[in-house]
Amino acid sequence: MLRPRHTVHLGGAVLSTLLLASCASSEPHAPLQLEELQETLVEAEDIGVAGIVQENEWLTEATKLQPGMAQLQEVENNRQCSDAIKRGNSMKIPAIAAASRTFQEGVDQIAVGIYTVSDTESNEVERIYSDILTHCGDNPTNPYSKDEFTISELSSPEPEVTGLVVETRTIWGDATTTVVMQRQIGHHVVTAGAIGFMEPTLAQVFNEQVARLESTLGNDEGLLDRFRNS
């Protein structure tokens, strides 16, 4: 999600996330309370990975979150790519409340979270991801560590899901995959990130979290079963 290992961050918490596209209805559900967000989060048994355990949980209110950009720091020889990454790293998203959990299996991590916002139609994160995909396609390199990045879009995202896949290779030949994805549903944003796990594994967990949120909001009573049986 390289150097020895990085952690995945959802705002200031351990959660490597990324944010995404808006899905606002004419009358969106009022923002859930912090306790409701916590109750809606997936559990370790929902991850579907043998031996994975919950590492920590993060709950907060009235905070500012940063998109999951942990694996993309400075790059050299590409001003537009560098500027897009800097905009993402400097972005602060005002959240009404946020809840997240991080799960670990060995050195690999998955982080999942939900946060609430006032603006139901914000697409700033989507624009940042789009700019990075547009301008960072030439395997940019970190000027200090010399790590090389290959940045690509999600291979088969669900509708209204935004994210990135970042392959990082160190000068010693080590390679790590970081995947981030996000979806906004009215006042609620689901975000998830993974280090060491491939996109299909994170997508399964992410879809489960979206289904749980939809069920809590009452948007689609059959969505949870549909994801589980797909």
N, C-alpha and C positions, 0 to 999 in steps of 0.2 A: 503496500500500500503503500541492491540498495545499500544503505548503510546497514549496520548490524540488524536492527529492526526498528520500525516506526510504529507508533500507536495511531489508531484511527480516531479522529476527533469530530464530535458534533458540538460545534461551538467550543466552549472551554472544557468539555468533558471528553472522556476517552470514548471516542466514537468517530470513525473515519468517514465521514459522510459526505454527502453531496446533496445538492438540492435540486428541485425541478419545477415542471410546468404547472400552470394553474388549471383548476377544474371547478369553477365557481358556478353554483346554481343561482336561480333568481332569488331564492330565500335560503341561504346557507344556514346550516345548523349553528347555533351559538357556540362559541369556543368552549370546549370541555374544561372542567376544573382540573387542577394538577392531580388530584387523587384519581380522577377518572382516566386521565392519560396514563397514569401508572398502572391501573387495573387493565388497561387495553394492551399494554406491551406484551410481546411474545415471551414465552418461557423457554428454558433450555431444551425441554422435550419437543418443542416445536421446530427446532433447528434441523433435525434429521441427520445429524452428524454424530457418529459413535464417539463417546468420550468427551464431548464438548460440555463445558460447565460455565455457569454465569460467573463472570469475574467481578463486575461491579454494577452499580445503578446510580444514576445521576438525576436529581430532581431540582428544579429551580423555577422561580417566577420573576417576571419583569427583568429580563436579561437581554443581552445582545449576542447573537450567534454569528459564527463565521462559517461560510461554506467549507465543505471538506476538501481542503487543498493541501493536506499534509505532505503528500509526495511530490508536489510541484513547487519547488522553491525558485531561485533565480536560474535563468538560462542565458546562454551566450550566443552571439551571432544571429539573433532573431529578435529585433526590437518589438514587432507586433505581438509575437508570442509572449515575450517577457512582459509587455504592458498588460496583456490580458490576464496573465497569472498574477501580476501585482494588483490588478483591480479585484480579482477574486480574493486574494489574501488580505486586502484592506477593507473588504465589504463587511458591514455589521448589520445584521438583520434584527430589528426589534421584535422580541417574542414576548407574548403575554405569559406563557408558561411553557416548560419543556421537560420531557422525561425521556431517558434513554437507558439502555442496558448494553453491556459489552460481554461477549461470550468468547471463550478461548479453548482451543484444542492444540496442545503443544505450544508452538510459537505462532500459530495462525489465529487470526481474530475475525469476529463478525460483530458489528455494532449496529443497533437498530434504535430509532428514536421517533418521537412525535413531538412537534411543537405547534403552538397556536399563534396566529398573527391577526392583526386588525384588517389588513389589506387582503381581500380575497382574489385579487387579480394581479398581484405582483409577479413579474417574470424576469427580475434582475438576474437571478441565478441561471435561468435558462439562457439568457443572452451571454453571460460569462462563459458558460460551457460551450455555446455555439462559437464564440470568438476563439476559444482555445482550440477547438476542433478545426476551425478554419485556418488558424495561423501557426499551429504547432505540429504540422504534419511531417516535418523534416527531421525527426529524431533529435530534438533539442538536447543540449548537454549542460549540466550544472557546471559553472565556471570554477568552482572550488573543489568539489568531490570528483568531478569528471564523470559522474553517473550519467548515463544516456537514457532518455525517455522515449517510448513509443506510445503515443496517445491516440486512442480510437474511440468511436462511438459504441454504445451498447449494441450487441448483435441482433437481439430480437426483443426489444422492450415492449411492455404492455402500453396501450394508448395513454398519452399524457404523462409518461415517465421520461425523465431526463437523467443523464448520467454520463460517466466516462469510464474507460478502462485504461489504466496506466501500467505499462510494462517497464520496469526499471532494471537496468543492467549496470553493475559496478565495474570498475577497472580491473577487478579480480575475476570477473566472469560470473559473479553471482547474479541471479535474476529473481525478481519478486513481482507479483501481480497485485495491483490494487484496483478494486472496483467500487464505484459509488453510484447510487441512484436515488431519485427523489420524485415524489408526486405531491402536488397540492390539491386538497379537497376542501374547497371553501376556506374556512378559517384554520384548517388543519394541514400540516405538512408532515408527510412520512419520509424519513430519510434513513439510508442504510449504507454501510461501507464494509469492505472486507479486505484483509491483507492475507495473502496466501491461499485463499479460496478462489475458485474460478467463478465466472459470471453465473452459470446455471444454479450453483449452490446459493449464491446471494439472492438471485431472483426468486427462488423458492421461498426463502425466508421473508424477503420483501413483500411478495404477494400475500403471504400469510398475514403480515402486519397490516397491509392495506385492507384485507378482508376483515380483520378484527375491528379496525377503525370503522369501516363501512357498516358493520353489524352494530357497533355501539351507536353510531349516528342514526341507524335505522334506514340507511339509504338503500340497502339491498339485503333482504333476509337470507337469500339463497347464495350470496357471494362466497361466504366462507366455505360451504360445501363444494361449490364449483371449483375453487382454487385447489382444495384438498384432493378432489377427484380428477383433476386435469393431468 
